[in-house]
Amino acid sequence: MPTLAQFERGFDHDLGGVASFKVGSVYHRRNDIHARFGGQRQGGISTPSGVPYIFLFTGESGEQYGYRDGWNEDGVYLYTGEGQVGDMQFVRGNRAIRAHLADGKDLLMFENMGKGKGVRFVGCFACASWETRTGPDVQGNDRQVIVFHLIRQVDAEVEAPPEPARPGLSLEELRRRAMQSSSTPAEKDTKLTRRRYYQRSEDVRAYVLARAGGTCESCGKPAPFVRPDGSPYLEPHHTRRVSDGGPDHPRWVGGICPTCHKEIHYGADGKALNRRLQERLSQIEQG
């Protein structure tokens, strides 16, 4: 499993075998991104259809409108939404960022290096929460500005055993908590954003493992062994996201055995296995 230091140094981030961007490398926005994946070629948020990515671009002339994207002291990346006149609304790109977990999409961040100098890949992110602030629009009028709280995702192939499902809670209650945790809440104080973000991931993990009921949701075989407490050992797998860490939506996470998990990530038939798992999860969570 790559460490955060490896990630920062330019770990080759293979995006599901579909796209490959290296952190720190510079790309041509039109040729390397939009020509391959589509999406809007102007503006800060690009939402191509048919691929599990949303492309974010930062470093443009936001300061003249009273805001600046960047890291805060809590290790959270503050990213300003789109909309130049009037209050920002949760439509188009802003809606896509807030709903990216439910839609099964990763946020891929690029920094504009200047006119004609390309865009530098910053990394893969997830939206932990958001807030509104008061700031000027392009006409100089005060308006409500949406600021997203983004957490960078390290490619987290599961190695440490995940916690078993929480005892004493019904499957219905676990599902309710997981669905609630899959939404993106408003939160003004970012000091606890990262901690709450990963606490939310535990709600999804607990439900998914309980939903599997000790049977791999990929191959249909019983869990290969049990833990010391007697619970069956399965692992959560994110079927549409780069990382198996962080919150997600139960629609896109399966409880699977270690063999299937490794084969999906590294096997010759991994993509086909992943697609079949997605179809099965769609039937389970269609309600």
Phi, psi and omega in degrees: 000125181292141176278168177299325179297319177296319180300316181293327184281357177109035175304131182293107188267096184277112185273083175060021181075005182258316180226153177222116176235142180254129180302129180095343179279153183254137183232162174270119187303312185289313186282317187271340183246295187288325179294334181268322189242348182084203180093165181295134185268356178237158177088177186268343183234121180241127188238074179294148179269152175083001176229149184275041181226148166239128182264127178248138179236129183235168179094004177280190191280050179286335184298329180291346178257013173091015178217161178217128175285152175155177182284142171258181185290348181265007180076023179250136178270122180266117184239124183276137181289185183257157182127118186261337183233132179077178180299138174290142180240159177274071176229163178048238185297323179295319177295319182298319179294312183297327185258015188294331178294311180297329180275355179069041183235145174268154175258116180254118188260134175231142178256126176291127183268357183121160184303123178078003183254000177086188180233137182262131180286121181269324179146183179262132186233165170226149180272117181272325181191185180204166177210168173244143177230163176267130179201166181280151171265188184294342179266002179085007180269141177295140178207173178272124181251132177273127177239120180270142177260108186253140178245130179284137181260123171273139180298102193250074171299132187293123173237316176285137181300128177292156179292146176291166179302146183293125183287154174086356180250139179288161178299323179296318179291320177298320179293319179301316180294320181295318180294320178295320181287344180277351175276166181251106187280156171280137183201118184277328183270116182271000184297329181252010185302311183296316181296314180294326179300312181283335172295322178297326179296328179293328178296317179293315181300315182298317181293315183299316180293323177291320179300320180296330176062032178086003180241130180301127181281359176261300184264346179080008180267156178297155176307143187290338178199174178245157177282171177303332179275001178093356181279146181290144181266115170225166182237142175283136178233127177275115188279343183235000182247158180297316189256146172268011177252158177086168181294161176202188178253137181304337178298336186245008182238129178247149172265108189229164181284159181301326181294312178296322181299312180293322181293322178298318182284325191234351185276159179298328180259019185300318182296319179295318178298319180295318178297318179295322178295320177301317179297319179295316180295326178297322178290322181291316187257022183295338177276000000 
